[in-house]
Amino acid sequence: MSVLLRQIARYVAQRAASDPEAREKAIKAARGVVKQAKLIANEDDRAYAAGRAFRRAFDKLQSNR
């Protein structure tokens, strides 16, 4: 599994380095991840907060199809 994630990360990094539009999308995604991580870290029940964040992201992906 980590090999696949490493390959995905390498692909994203190469795209971001070569394409300004992809770079902007990667920056926006990273900022969103940081924002969600801060929200999860501030909650008392972190597992529940992480589950809610995952559900919101999953629903957003499903609605974009």
Long-range contacts (C-beta under 8 A, 24 or more apart in sequence): none
